[in-house]
């Protein structure tokens, strides 16, 4: 029954994403089109998490490494901008709430970075941390200097990213010199193999 609910939610989210796409094509200003694209990006991320949850065995969680492999290519061309992304991810299982938070954080951050005039390659790594945790690294030359996604940033994107980090009961840490954001990810079970 739970699997069927996730399947129906996923289908409904895909319908909503399609309707947003239709409205975006009718947008009269670039700002309106970007607003529709931002909403569609969030709905697509939710639908992807529900699809992965539906595909997994009940109680085994969502394979975050698999989710990232599917999510990142869909974000490369968002809003008409291209991103150069690389991913190294160890197997990690998370619950649905954590998967949604990670999908939102990456969708928001990568879309914001893609809007910049010059976009350096972005490396994303998911590696084993302490027992029951993984560490998500997001690294780019474009993230050196000011903390665009931290608690003191004033943008809507920063508020969403910080809200999702709080939802996971963790903190997004910025290393200004390395151009890196780091996030501790709570796991259902520890990472066991490189992917």
N, C-alpha and C positions, 0 to 999 in steps of 0.2 A: 504494500500500500504506500509506504514512504517513497519507494522508487518511482511509483506511478505519479505521485505528487510532484517529485522533482522533474520528471519528464514533462508533465503538463506546465509547470512553471517555466521550464526552459522554452517550450514551444510558445507560450504567451509572451515571454521576453523577446523572442525572435520576431514575433508579429509587431511588437512595439518598436523594435529597432528598424524594421522595414518601414513603418509609418513615419518614423523620424527621418529616415533617409529620403522619403518622398517629400516631406515638408522642407528639408534642407535644400533640395533641388529648386524649390520655389522661393527660397529666401531672397529678399530684395536687396540686402546689404551683406557685405562680407562678415560683419560682426554677427549678424543673425545666423549666417551659415556656420560660423565657428561655434556659436552657442548650441545649435542643433548637433553638430559633430561631437561636442563635449558630452552632451547627454547620451547620444548614441554610443559613444565609447564606453560609458559607464554601464549602459544596459547590455552591451555586447560582453563586457567582462563578467557581469552577473550570469548571463546565459551560459557562458563557457564554464563557469564554476558549477552550475547546476547540471550541465551535461556531463562533466567529469564525475560529479557525485552520483549521478544516475548510473554511470558505467562501472563504478567501483562496487566491490562487495560491501554489503551493509556492515557497518561497524569498523571497517578497515581504514577509513579515512580517504582522503584525496591525495593522489601522488602529486606533490607540488612540482617536482621536476618535470613531469609530463605536462602539467598545466602551463608551466612557464614556456616549454617548447612550442606549445600551440598559441599562447597569448602573445609572445613577443613578435612573431612575424606579422600578426594582425595589427600591431602598433607601429610597425616600421613606416607605413605609408599613411598614417592618420593625418588628416587636415592638409593633404597635398604635399607634405614634406617627407623626405626620406631620411631615415636614420640608419646608421651602421651599428648593428648590435652583435655582440657575441655572448654566448651563454655556456658556462660550465656548471653543471648541476649534479650533485649527488642525490641518490634516491632519498626522498623524505616524504613522510605522510603527515598530513595536517587535517584538522577538522574543517568543516565547511566555513565557519566564521573566520578562521585564519586565512583560508584560501581566498575568500572574498576581500578581506583587508589587503592581502598582498596584491591581488589583481587590481584593486583600486589604486593602491600606492604607485604601482608601476605605470598604470595607464595615465594617471595624473602627471607624474614626474616626467615620463618620456614625452608626453604631448607638449608639456611646457617647454622642455629642452628643444624639441623640434621646431618651435616657433622662433627660436633665436636665429639670427642671420647666418652664423657659421656654426655648424654642429660637428663636434669631434666624435669619433667612435665611442661607443658606450659598452663597457664590459660588465656583465652581470654574472655573479658567481654565487652559488648556493653550496655551502660546505658544512660539514658536521661541526658542531660546537660542543659544549658540555652535554652531559647526559640529558636527553629529552629536549635538546635544542639544536637548531641550525643557525647559521649566520648568512644573511643575504647581503652581498656587497654590490653596490652600484657605483661604478667608477668611470669618470670622464674628465678630460681637460676642461670641459665646459662647466664643471662643478667646482672648480678651484675658486677660492676667494669667498665672497659673501654667501651666507647660508640662505638660499632661496626657499627652502622647504621647512625651516625650523620654526619653533614656537613664536619667535619674534617677527617672522615674516608676515606681511599684511595681506597676502593674496588669498583668494578663494582656494586655489590649489594647495597652498600651505596648510590652510585650515582642514581641508579634506584629508591630506596626508597625515597630519598630526592626529586627527580624529581616528583614523584607521589604526595608527600605531597605538593609541590609547586603548582601542578596542581589543588589541592583542596583548595589552598590559606590558608594553615594551616601549622603547624610545628609539627614535631615528637619530643616529649620531652622525654629525658631519665632521669630516677631516678636511679643512680648507686647503691645506698644503698638498694633500694627495688627490684632491678632487673626488672624494669618496663619501658615500652615505652607507651606513651600516645599520642593520636591523637584526635583532635577535628574534628568531622564529620558534615558537613553541611547537613541538612535534607530538604526534600520537606515539610514534616509535622512532628510535634513533636511525640515522642514515646508515646504510649497510654497504652500499656499493657506488662506485663512480659511474656516472652516466655520460 
